[in-house]
Amino acid sequence: MSSRRPVLLIVLVVAVAGLAGAMLARMLAPSPPQLANGTWLPQARALAPFALQDLSGQRFDNATLSGRPHLLFFGFTSCPDVCPTTLATLREVYKTRVAEGLPDFDVLFVTVDPERDSAANLRQYLDAFSSEFRGLRGDAAALAPLLRSLNAIAVKVPLADGSYTMDHTAAVYWLDAAGHYRAVFSAPLTAAGLRTDLRRIAAAHAS
């Protein structure tokens, strides 16, 4: 019996050290922000590999996201209401982000209607809100991994006159500086509400 005691003591010490280490790591980890108008994901979600094009024809993929956070929104230039309303809200928040103490983020607008949204008309459309907003394009196959990663949809809906519109998820997604999906903000979105939540995100990750 006595010969087993040192072994049991070592096992006990290792177990206690491991438990203490886990508790310390949890204490040192940043507290999740309590969002008033959005939903913070319990764990960061990596995006599936994707590859789109920006409005200069350059490749935009997972690696391009790395280095700074982004607010991402799916839409299309023929969208009658939710797209321009959301982009106007994003413009209000984006232009005051430094003065308001918000994270320094970029805005990505991903078209779900690449058949009609050429790079040229997409650039013209976004310039009405901010020349700094980045537009992204890709066919249905290229867009699918990003939609799937963010639990978003984009569906073509035929109209009686022979044209079509697009049904799409109207949420705004927060991607962190590592390119991971961290939070989602659902419509209707207000500039004041979004500022509050982004300020809370900044504070949580500064502590």
VENHU-V406852 format. One record per residue. N is the residue number from 1. SS is DSSP state (H for helix, E for strand, C for the rest). OMEGA is omega in whole degrees, 0 to 359 (none if undefined). D_LAST is the distance of its C-alpha to the last C-alpha in Angstrom with 1 decimal. Layout:
# VENHU-V406852
N,SS,OMEGA,D_LAST  N,SS,OMEGA,D_LAST
This chain:
# VENHU-V406852
1,C,184,49.7  2,H,181,48.7  3,H,182,48.1  4,H,185,45.5  5,H,178,43.4  6,H,180,41.6  7,H,179,40.7  8,H,178,39.4  9,H,178,37.5  10,H,180,35.8  11,H,180,35.0  12,H,180,33.5  13,H,179,31.4  14,H,181,30.1  15,H,180,29.2  16,H,179,27.4  17,H,179,25.4  18,H,178,24.5  19,H,179,23.4  20,H,179,21.3  21,H,179,19.7  22,H,179,19.0  23,H,179,17.5  24,H,179,15.3  25,H,179,14.1  26,H,179,13.4  27,H,182,11.5  28,H,180,9.2  29,C,179,9.0  30,C,178,6.3  31,C,179,8.1  32,C,180,10.6  33,C,177,10.8  34,C,185,13.9  35,C,180,16.1  36,C,187,19.1  37,C,180,21.3  38,E,179,20.4  39,E,177,19.8  40,E,180,16.8  41,E,179,18.3  42,E,178,17.5  43,E,177,17.9  44,E,179,18.0  45,E,175,21.6  46,E,177,23.3  47,C,174,26.0  48,C,178,29.6  49,C,179,31.2  50,C,178,32.4  51,E,176,34.1  52,E,176,34.8  53,E,173,36.1  54,E,187,34.6  55,C,172,37.1  56,C,181,38.2  57,C,180,39.3  58,C,179,36.6  59,E,176,35.1  60,E,184,31.7  61,E,182,30.3  62,H,182,27.2  63,H,181,26.8  64,H,181,26.9  65,H,188,23.7  66,C,174,21.7  67,C,178,19.7  68,C,179,18.3  69,C,181,17.6  70,E,164,20.7  71,E,185,22.0  72,E,181,25.3  73,E,175,28.2  74,E,178,31.7  75,E,178,34.7  76,C,190,38.0  77,C,178,39.8  78,C,181,42.5  79,C,188,40.1  80,C,188,41.4  81,C,189,38.5  82,H,181,35.1  83,H,179,34.5  84,H,179,35.3  85,H,180,33.5  86,H,179,30.2  87,H,177,30.5  88,H,177,31.1  89,H,178,28.0  90,H,178,26.0  91,H,181,27.7  92,H,181,26.6  93,H,184,22.9  94,H,186,23.2  95,H,180,25.1  96,C,188,22.6  97,C,181,19.3  98,C,181,18.8  99,C,183,20.0  100,C,180,17.9  101,C,180,14.5  102,C,173,14.5  103,C,179,13.9  104,C,188,17.1  105,C,171,19.0  106,E,177,22.6  107,E,177,25.0  108,E,175,27.4  109,E,183,30.5  110,E,181,32.4  111,E,175,36.0  112,C,182,37.6  113,C,184,41.0  114,C,178,41.6  115,C,182,45.4  116,C,183,45.3  117,C,174,42.1  118,C,178,43.2  119,H,183,40.8  120,H,182,42.8  121,H,175,42.6  122,H,177,39.0  123,H,179,38.2  124,H,180,40.3  125,H,182,38.7  126,H,180,35.1  127,H,177,36.1  128,C,179,37.0  129,C,176,33.3  130,C,177,31.7  131,C,181,33.1  132,C,176,29.6  133,C,182,29.4  134,E,176,30.3  135,E,180,33.0  136,E,181,33.6  137,E,175,36.9  138,C,179,38.4  139,C,185,41.2  140,H,181,40.8  141,H,180,40.5  142,H,183,37.8  143,H,187,35.8  144,H,182,36.1  145,H,180,33.4  146,H,177,30.7  147,H,183,32.0  148,H,181,32.2  149,H,184,28.6  150,C,181,27.3  151,C,181,30.0  152,C,179,31.6  153,C,172,35.3  154,E,187,37.7  155,E,176,41.4  156,E,182,44.4  157,E,179,46.4  158,E,177,50.1  159,C,185,51.5  160,C,182,55.0  161,C,179,55.8  162,C,177,55.2  163,C,180,51.8  164,E,171,48.4  165,E,180,45.0  166,E,168,41.7  167,E,182,39.9  168,E,176,36.2  169,C,185,32.8  170,C,180,31.4  171,C,173,27.7  172,E,187,25.0  173,E,176,22.8  174,E,176,19.2  175,E,184,19.3  176,C,185,16.2  177,C,174,16.6  178,C,181,18.3  179,C,180,20.8  180,E,178,19.8  181,E,184,20.4  182,E,184,17.3  183,E,178,18.4  184,E,179,21.7  185,E,184,22.9  186,C,177,26.5  187,C,359,29.2  188,C,185,29.8  189,C,175,26.9  190,C,179,26.3  191,H,181,24.5  192,H,180,22.9  193,H,180,21.7  194,H,177,20.3  195,H,180,18.5  196,H,183,16.9  197,H,178,15.7  198,H,176,14.5  199,H,178,12.6  200,H,177,10.9  201,H,180,10.3  202,H,182,8.9  203,H,181,6.4  204,H,184,5.6  205,H,174,5.5  206,H,183,3.8  207,C,none,0.0
